[in-house]
Amino acid sequence: MSKIFVDACFGKKTPYTPVWMMRQAGRYLPEYMKVRAEAGDFLSLCRDPKKACEVTLQPIDILGVDAAILFSDILVVPMEMGMELKFVKGEGPLFLSPIKSEEDLDRLCIEEAAKRLEYVYEAIRLIRGELEASKALIGFCGAPWTLATYMIEGKGTKTYALVKKLIYTNPKFMHKLLKKVTEVIKLYMENQIKSGVDAVMIFDSWAAALEEDAYFEFSWSYMKEISTFLKSRYPEIPVIMFPKGISGYLDRIDGEFDVFGVDWSTPIELAKEKLGDKYVLQGNMEPTRLYSKEAIKEGVEKIVKVMKNQRHIFNLGHGILPDIPVENAKYFINEVQTQTKI
Ligand code: CP3
């Protein structure tokens, strides 16, 4: 059965512009909070295929979005490579022993990590079994660069001091780490596809930490390696790239993939001008607009004016915030589906 989301990824005409939201399965939904409480904590929820399946499907039932995104986290990959991970309340993720030396790097496993992620593959099989055939399931991973920042810094950072110091003082070490992560991601994404995802998205949340040349050397090249690998084997599976905050570098974006994720700080007109002929665009309403219905309506109208019926998937320009009223999220989805109807 054809899926409006997959059709749109390949630039086919659709009856309206499909829409979903980054972080659509999350804390703003009371139903999510209930399942998370039952699981105990966030990582236990990620490791429990039945519960992960349940929260993945919640936004489909509650909001009527056109695609589900697998419930998991980008950081389960470095965790299963052998790094102990904790989510500290109010502070976010923490790796207890960040990578400091060649020995730390050599200890990280590749094939074994891809095997240990079996709970993700099982969740995908369960979700695909329950999800309506007309809705797509999106699998995902973090970009090697974004994962490497966490692996070196140990946690979120404002300055990226440790990981950027490595780029300029020991680029060989950095490339060795990025290569290793890339190898795991290739196996991981291939397994996600074999388990049933209909599309994949690569999140490069910390792209904007790098100056232009460094970005293309230390991040984009590895994202492209992954997309080329996947497109050569699975041409029917759309690949979505989401490098956040690099509006200044769009002239150098190239490679084999289908959809370019536009973040909220990049004017959609600019993305359309630079990339719209070559790639379908996804995005990019400012997520904070979701606090106000007027701001939502206006935000949707602005994007529709530029992109209506023109190779576009609607989304926010980054993840939904945890205290957004569910009613406003529903309003957003409905506005898009109505305003873009042919
Ligand atoms: O989009 C979805 O609904 C699917 C699930 C998903 C999560 N994380 C669940 C999650 C996805 C696609 C991610 C990706 C992710 N994780 C990224 C890339 C996207 C982005 O937002 O830039 C990054 C950088 C991470 C790392 C991460 N995970 C951080 C920094 C945090 C803490 C911040 C926060 O919101 O608490 C997480 C935790 C996390 N991942 C939560 C969820 C629902 C919140 C956990 C909870 O308290 O229940």
Boltz pocket constraint, residues with backbone or C-beta under 6 A from the ligand:
constraints:
  - pocket:
      binder: B
      contacts: [[A, 21], [A, 22], [A, 23], [A, 24], [A, 25], [A, 26], [A, 27], [A, 36], [A, 42], [A, 69], [A, 70], [A, 71], [A, 72], [A, 73], [A, 74], [A, 75], [A, 91], [A, 92], [A, 93], [A, 140], [A, 156], [A, 203], [A, 205], [A, 319]]
      max_distance: 6.0
